[in-house]
Amino acid sequence: MQSSIRFILDMREASAFIVHSGFDPESFDSLLGLFKEHYPVDADTGSPRKFAADMALALVLMYLHKKIKQEILCVMFGATAVTINRTKNLGLDIFKTIFQDNPNDHRWRIAWPKVQEMKVFNDMILSNTMFENETRVLHGVFGFTDCLDVPIETPEDDLEQNAYYDGYLEPA
């Protein structure tokens, strides 16, 4: 019996890849090429690894892309908690190596948009506001993140506070 993740990897449906890993199949394959270079075929014990490189990569991407409890990952990947944890940690170490070995690779370069692009993005955001008072808070905003839990200073203005915090915090 194959796991649900193996089914998704074999099916290669773009929307399923994006929903679960944040990558389309072609981008996943591109990263997989680098990942395979560092992913050992055998475990430290000498026995074959439980997961092929593509499953290990999918696990790490899902761990980074979604807030999924380990128990759910176990069910999705059809593996024990020990296997999930070891594979995830190995995969994260491989990511660190890949990024350190290729620091200027355009695929993970993070850069601010140009000023004109920021204006276009802000215009798009403002065009979707429903209330006039939102425009004041959203003036100059060119992007946002969702489901990111980082501590920030709490603004004194309630409207500004509402723009930064939606009230949702997934339990750990």
C-alpha positions as CSV (number, residue, x, y, z in Angstrom):
1,M,0.0,0.0,0.0
2,Q,1.4,3.4,-0.9
3,S,1.2,6.5,1.2
4,S,-0.9,9.5,0.2
5,I,2.3,11.5,-0.4
6,R,3.7,8.9,-2.7
7,F,0.4,9.1,-4.6
8,I,0.8,12.9,-5.0
9,L,4.4,12.6,-6.1
10,D,3.6,9.9,-8.7
11,M,0.4,11.7,-9.9
12,R,2.4,15.0,-10.5
13,E,-0.7,17.1,-10.4
14,A,0.5,20.8,-10.1
15,S,-2.2,21.9,-7.7
16,A,-1.6,19.1,-5.3
17,F,2.2,19.7,-5.3
18,I,1.7,23.4,-4.7
19,V,-0.9,22.9,-1.9
20,H,1.2,20.4,0.0
21,S,4.8,21.5,-0.7
22,G,4.6,25.1,-2.0
23,F,6.3,24.0,-5.2
24,D,5.1,23.0,-8.7
25,P,6.4,19.7,-10.0
26,E,9.1,21.3,-12.2
27,S,10.5,23.4,-9.3
28,F,10.3,20.4,-7.0
29,D,12.3,18.4,-9.5
30,S,14.9,21.2,-9.8
31,L,15.4,21.2,-6.0
32,L,15.3,17.4,-5.9
33,G,18.4,17.3,-8.2
34,L,20.4,19.2,-5.6
35,F,18.8,17.3,-2.7
36,K,19.7,13.9,-4.2
37,E,23.4,14.9,-4.4
38,H,23.5,15.0,-0.5
39,Y,20.9,12.5,0.4
40,P,22.5,9.2,1.5
41,V,21.0,6.0,0.1
42,D,21.8,4.1,3.3
43,A,21.1,5.0,6.9
44,D,23.9,5.1,9.5
45,T,23.2,1.5,10.3
46,G,24.0,0.4,6.7
47,S,20.4,-0.5,5.9
48,P,18.5,1.3,3.1
49,R,16.7,4.5,4.1
50,K,12.9,4.2,4.6
51,F,12.3,7.1,2.2
52,A,13.7,7.8,-1.3
53,A,15.1,11.3,-1.8
54,D,11.8,12.6,-3.3
55,M,9.8,11.5,-0.3
56,A,12.4,13.0,2.1
57,L,12.3,16.3,0.1
58,A,8.5,16.3,0.2
59,L,8.5,15.7,3.9
60,V,10.9,18.7,4.5
61,L,9.0,21.0,2.2
62,M,5.7,20.1,3.9
63,Y,7.2,20.6,7.3
64,L,8.4,24.1,6.3
65,H,5.4,25.0,4.2
66,K,2.6,23.9,6.5
67,K,2.0,23.7,10.2
68,I,1.4,20.0,10.4
69,K,1.7,18.0,13.6
70,Q,4.1,15.0,13.4
71,E,1.3,12.6,14.0
72,I,-0.4,13.8,10.8
73,L,2.9,13.5,8.9
74,C,3.2,9.9,10.1
75,V,-0.2,9.1,8.6
76,M,0.4,11.0,5.3
77,F,3.8,9.4,4.8
78,G,3.0,6.0,6.2
79,A,5.9,6.0,8.6
80,T,6.7,6.0,12.3
81,A,7.4,9.2,14.3
82,V,11.1,8.2,14.6
83,T,11.4,7.8,10.8
84,I,9.6,11.1,10.2
85,N,11.8,13.0,12.7
86,R,15.1,11.6,11.5
87,T,14.3,12.2,7.9
88,K,13.1,15.7,8.6
89,N,16.2,16.6,10.5
90,L,18.5,15.0,7.8
91,G,16.6,17.0,5.1
92,L,16.9,20.3,7.0
93,D,20.7,19.7,7.3
94,I,20.8,18.9,3.6
95,F,18.9,22.2,2.9
96,K,21.5,24.1,5.0
97,T,24.3,22.5,3.0
98,I,22.7,23.2,-0.4
99,F,22.0,26.9,0.5
100,Q,25.6,27.4,2.0
101,D,27.2,25.7,-1.1
102,N,25.1,27.8,-3.5
103,P,24.5,31.2,-1.7
104,N,23.9,33.2,-4.9
105,D,21.5,30.7,-6.6
106,H,18.6,32.7,-8.0
107,R,16.1,30.0,-6.9
108,W,16.3,31.1,-3.2
109,R,17.4,34.6,-3.6
110,I,15.2,37.0,-1.5
111,A,15.2,40.6,-2.7
112,W,13.0,43.6,-2.2
113,P,11.0,44.6,-5.3
114,K,11.9,47.7,-7.2
115,V,10.2,50.9,-6.1
116,Q,7.9,50.8,-9.2
117,E,6.9,47.2,-8.5
118,M,6.1,48.2,-4.9
119,K,3.8,50.8,-6.2
120,V,2.0,48.4,-8.5
121,F,1.6,45.9,-5.7
122,N,0.3,48.6,-3.4
123,D,-2.2,49.7,-6.0
124,M,-3.4,46.1,-6.3
125,I,-3.8,45.8,-2.5
126,L,-5.6,49.2,-2.3
127,S,-8.0,48.2,-5.1
128,N,-9.2,45.4,-2.9
129,T,-10.0,47.5,0.2
130,M,-13.6,47.8,1.1
131,F,-13.4,50.7,3.6
132,E,-11.9,54.1,3.3
133,N,-10.1,53.8,6.6
134,E,-8.2,50.7,5.4
135,T,-6.5,52.9,2.8
136,R,-4.7,54.8,5.5
137,V,-3.3,51.7,7.1
138,L,-2.5,49.9,3.9
139,H,-0.8,52.9,2.1
140,G,2.7,51.8,1.1
141,V,2.0,48.1,1.8
142,F,3.3,45.9,-1.1
143,G,3.1,42.4,0.3
144,F,2.1,40.3,3.2
145,T,2.5,36.9,4.8
146,D,-0.1,34.6,6.2
147,C,0.3,32.1,9.0
148,L,3.6,33.7,10.1
149,D,3.9,33.9,13.9
150,V,6.6,36.3,14.8
151,P,6.6,38.7,17.7
152,I,6.1,42.3,16.8
153,E,5.6,45.5,18.7
154,T,1.9,46.0,19.3
155,P,0.7,49.3,17.7
156,E,-1.3,51.6,19.9
157,D,-3.7,52.4,17.1
158,D,-6.4,49.7,17.0
159,L,-6.9,49.9,13.3
160,E,-3.1,49.4,12.7
161,Q,-3.1,46.5,15.2
162,N,-6.0,44.9,13.3
163,A,-4.0,45.2,10.0
164,Y,-1.1,43.2,11.5
165,Y,-3.0,40.6,13.6
166,D,-6.0,38.6,12.4
167,G,-6.7,37.0,15.7
168,Y,-5.8,33.5,14.5
169,L,-3.1,31.5,16.2
170,E,-2.9,27.8,15.5
171,P,-2.3,25.8,18.7
172,A,1.2,24.3,18.9
